[in-house]
Each structure stands twice: as structure tokens, then as C-alpha cells.
């Protein structure tokens, strides 16, 4: 488990790649390409049977900080931690998951879409959140409005964010980074392409 806080992890790069991986053998070359391109924080979503093994494999890549995404409940949290995840990302926030994550001590980025979600997180002592799904939850105007009453909260908008729209999100004071699936396109693994996309993403300024 990393000694870094979720705040420190969010500040390491402007974009956190959101990874859906089907083949464990792709994990290391994918992570190497992302790190070479300048993206060191990697979110492997627990949406495929290969995900947990991929987390374990990617941790061997020098410079990579590997976390688990799409964590929905305490059982998935435990499985991700056992696989070596260094941080946890969830699409939403429930009391059960939130309490388990906080108790585990692992850096935790819960999903929020409205004021109630953020207040539930703050009740647990959290102030770093994923804003998800960003594009369909009101976009930039919604996050600007939410940032007003929650001045200390900082966000990672994810969902519908692209290379073209990421700079607009990153220009917001409340945004530390964005999550993006565009950096790792679906289809056969193409490390050279991933490294190029990662370099473009890493060049964005938060």
C-alpha cells in the first residue's frame, strides 16, 4: 500500500487512465507505455475477470501507482487490496463501502454526483472525490455550482471527459485531475499508440 494520500496521488498527473483490461498478458506492456508517456497513476477497473491479476502484474512496473476502480462493495475492496491496489476508486458512495474503505486506511476516491453524495463523504472525513459521470451529471456548470458550498473539496471528473474537453475541466480550481478512458483505446494492445496518447494527456496543465 502506498504511503501517499489520495490528494498526493491526484496531483501526480493531470489524467488518470481508466483501464478496462481483458488479458493479463497486456498488463505490463500497457503500464510501461503509460508510465513512459508520463502517466504514473493507473486505475484498473474491476469490470473484467483479468482485472485483479492485472493490478498485481502492473505493480511490478517501475514508477506505476496502481489502483482499483469500479469498486462497489466491501468484498471488492478487500479483493482489490489483496491484489495490491494502492488506491481505490468507486463510481458512487455507500455507507458500507465508505466505512470499510476508511477503516482500511487505503487512499479512497469515492464517486459523487450531487451535494448529498459529497456530504455523505464529508461525514466520513473525506474531501477528495470523483465527479461521475461528469458529462451527464451537469458537466462543468454543475461542478462549479457544487464547488461553491464545498470549498475544501477537490475532484477528479470522470465519464465523458476527452483530450479536447479535459483542459476546460482542469482549469477549474476544484479539479486536481481528470479520469479518462481515451488514453487506453479498446481493441488489440498498441503500446506505441498508448504512449503517444499518454504523452498528450500528461502535457495538459492542471
C-alpha positions as CSV (number, residue, x, y, z in Angstrom):
1,X,0.0,0.0,0.0
2,X,1.3,3.5,-0.8
3,X,2.3,6.0,1.8
4,X,0.8,8.8,-0.3
5,X,-2.6,10.3,0.4
6,X,-5.3,10.4,-2.2
7,X,-4.6,14.1,-2.6
8,X,-0.9,13.5,-3.4
9,X,-1.9,10.7,-5.9
10,X,-4.4,13.0,-7.7
11,X,-1.7,15.7,-8.1
12,X,0.9,13.4,-9.8
13,X,-0.6,13.7,-13.3
14,X,-3.4,15.7,-14.9
15,X,-5.1,12.5,-16.2
16,X,-5.7,9.1,-14.5
17,X,-6.2,6.5,-17.2
18,X,-9.3,4.5,-16.7
19,X,-8.4,1.0,-17.8
20,X,-10.6,-1.9,-18.8
21,X,-8.3,-4.9,-19.4
22,X,-9.3,-8.3,-20.8
23,X,-5.9,-10.0,-21.0
24,X,-3.5,-10.2,-18.1
25,X,-0.6,-10.6,-20.5
26,X,-1.3,-7.0,-21.7
27,X,-1.0,-5.5,-18.2
28,X,2.8,-5.0,-18.0
29,X,3.3,-3.6,-21.6
30,X,0.3,-1.3,-21.1
31,X,1.5,0.0,-17.8
32,X,5.0,0.5,-19.2
33,X,3.6,2.5,-22.1
34,X,1.5,4.7,-19.9
35,X,4.4,5.4,-17.5
36,X,6.8,6.1,-20.4
37,X,4.2,8.7,-21.6
38,X,4.2,10.4,-18.3
39,X,1.0,9.0,-16.7
40,X,2.0,7.1,-13.5
41,X,-1.3,6.8,-11.7
42,X,-3.3,3.9,-13.3
43,X,-6.9,2.9,-12.4
44,X,-7.7,-0.7,-13.4
45,X,-11.5,-1.1,-13.3
46,X,-12.8,-4.3,-11.8
47,X,-15.1,-4.9,-14.8
48,X,-13.3,-8.0,-16.2
49,X,-12.0,-11.3,-14.8
50,X,-8.5,-10.2,-15.6
51,X,-8.6,-7.0,-13.5
52,X,-7.2,-8.2,-10.2
53,X,-4.3,-10.2,-11.7
54,X,-3.6,-7.2,-13.9
55,X,-3.3,-5.0,-10.9
56,X,-0.8,-7.4,-9.3
57,X,1.2,-7.5,-12.6
58,X,1.2,-3.8,-13.2
59,X,2.6,-3.1,-9.7
60,X,5.9,-4.6,-11.0
61,X,6.3,-1.7,-13.4
62,X,8.7,0.9,-12.1
63,X,7.1,4.2,-11.4
64,X,3.5,2.9,-11.6
65,X,1.0,3.6,-8.9
66,X,-1.8,1.1,-9.5
67,X,-5.3,1.4,-8.1
68,X,-8.6,-0.4,-8.5
69,X,-11.7,1.2,-10.0
70,X,-15.4,0.2,-10.1
71,X,-15.1,-1.0,-6.5
72,X,-18.8,-1.4,-5.5
73,X,-18.8,-3.0,-2.0
74,X,-16.5,-4.1,0.9
75,X,-15.9,-7.6,-0.7
76,X,-14.5,-6.0,-3.8
77,X,-12.5,-3.6,-1.7
78,X,-10.9,-6.5,0.1
79,X,-10.1,-8.3,-3.1
80,X,-8.5,-5.2,-4.6
81,X,-6.4,-4.6,-1.5
82,X,-5.3,-8.3,-1.6
83,X,-4.3,-7.9,-5.3
84,X,-2.0,-5.0,-4.3
85,X,-4.1,-2.0,-5.2
86,X,-2.6,1.2,-3.9
87,X,-5.8,3.3,-4.1
88,X,-9.5,2.7,-4.5
89,X,-12.0,4.4,-6.8
90,X,-15.7,3.8,-6.7
91,X,-18.5,5.0,-9.0
92,X,-20.6,6.1,-6.1
93,X,-20.6,6.2,-2.3
94,X,-22.5,4.0,0.2
95,X,-22.1,3.9,3.9
96,X,-20.9,0.3,3.9
97,X,-18.2,0.9,1.3
98,X,-17.2,4.2,2.7
99,X,-16.7,3.0,6.2
100,X,-14.8,-0.1,5.0
101,X,-12.5,1.9,2.9
102,X,-11.8,4.5,5.6
103,X,-11.2,1.7,8.1
104,X,-8.7,0.0,5.7
105,X,-6.6,3.2,5.5
106,X,-6.2,2.9,1.8
107,X,-6.4,6.1,-0.3
108,X,-10.0,6.3,-1.4
109,X,-11.7,8.3,-4.2
110,X,-15.4,7.8,-4.0
111,X,-17.8,8.8,-6.8
112,X,-20.1,11.7,-6.2
113,X,-22.7,13.3,-8.5
114,X,-24.6,15.7,-6.2
115,X,-24.5,17.6,-2.9
116,X,-25.8,14.7,-0.9
117,X,-23.1,12.4,-2.1
118,X,-20.4,14.9,-1.1
119,X,-22.0,15.5,2.3
120,X,-22.1,11.7,2.9
121,X,-18.3,11.6,2.1
122,X,-17.6,14.5,4.4
123,X,-19.4,12.7,7.2
124,X,-16.7,10.0,6.8
125,X,-13.9,12.6,6.8
126,X,-13.4,12.6,3.1
127,X,-12.8,15.7,0.9
128,X,-11.4,14.2,-2.3
129,X,-14.0,12.9,-4.7
130,X,-14.6,11.5,-8.2
131,X,-17.3,13.5,-10.1
132,X,-19.1,10.8,-12.0
133,X,-20.5,10.6,-14.6
134,X,-19.1,14.0,-15.2
135,X,-20.5,14.9,-18.7
136,X,-24.1,13.7,-17.9
137,X,-24.3,14.9,-14.3
138,X,-24.4,18.5,-15.4
139,X,-20.9,19.0,-16.7
140,X,-18.7,21.9,-15.7
141,X,-21.6,24.2,-14.7
142,X,-22.8,21.5,-12.2
143,X,-19.3,21.0,-10.7
144,X,-18.8,24.8,-10.4
145,X,-22.1,25.0,-8.5
146,X,-21.2,22.2,-6.2
147,X,-17.7,23.6,-5.5
148,X,-19.3,26.7,-4.0
149,X,-20.6,25.3,-0.8
150,X,-17.9,22.7,-0.5
151,X,-14.8,24.9,-0.8
152,X,-12.3,22.5,0.6
153,X,-13.4,19.6,-1.7
154,X,-11.4,18.7,-4.7
155,X,-12.5,16.5,-7.6
156,X,-11.5,14.1,-10.4
157,X,-14.2,14.4,-13.1
158,X,-14.6,11.1,-15.0
159,X,-17.1,10.0,-17.6
160,X,-17.3,11.6,-20.9
161,X,-14.1,13.6,-20.5
162,X,-11.8,13.7,-23.6
163,X,-8.5,15.2,-24.6
164,X,-10.4,18.1,-26.1
165,X,-12.6,18.8,-23.0
166,X,-10.0,17.9,-20.3
167,X,-8.4,21.4,-20.3
168,X,-11.7,23.0,-19.5
169,X,-12.2,20.8,-16.5
170,X,-8.6,21.2,-15.4
171,X,-9.0,25.0,-15.4
172,X,-11.4,24.7,-12.5
173,X,-9.9,25.4,-9.1
174,X,-11.8,22.5,-7.6
175,X,-10.3,20.0,-10.1
176,X,-7.0,18.3,-9.4
177,X,-7.1,15.8,-12.3
178,X,-9.5,14.0,-14.7
179,X,-10.1,10.4,-15.4
180,X,-10.1,9.3,-19.0
181,X,-10.6,6.0,-20.9
182,X,-9.4,7.6,-24.2
183,X,-5.7,7.0,-23.2
184,X,-6.1,3.3,-23.5
185,X,-8.3,2.6,-26.6
186,X,-10.2,-0.6,-26.8
187,X,-9.1,-3.3,-29.2
188,X,-5.7,-5.0,-29.6
189,X,-2.9,-3.6,-27.4
190,X,-0.8,-0.9,-29.2
191,X,1.9,0.2,-26.7
192,X,3.2,2.9,-29.1
193,X,-0.2,4.4,-29.5
194,X,-0.8,4.3,-25.8
195,X,2.5,6.0,-25.1
196,X,1.6,8.8,-27.6
197,X,-1.8,9.3,-26.1
198,X,-0.3,9.3,-22.6
199,X,2.2,11.9,-23.6
200,X,-0.5,14.2,-24.9
201,X,-2.5,13.7,-21.7
202,X,0.5,14.3,-19.4
203,X,1.2,17.6,-21.2
204,X,-2.2,19.0,-20.1
205,X,-1.8,21.5,-17.2
206,X,-4.0,21.2,-14.1
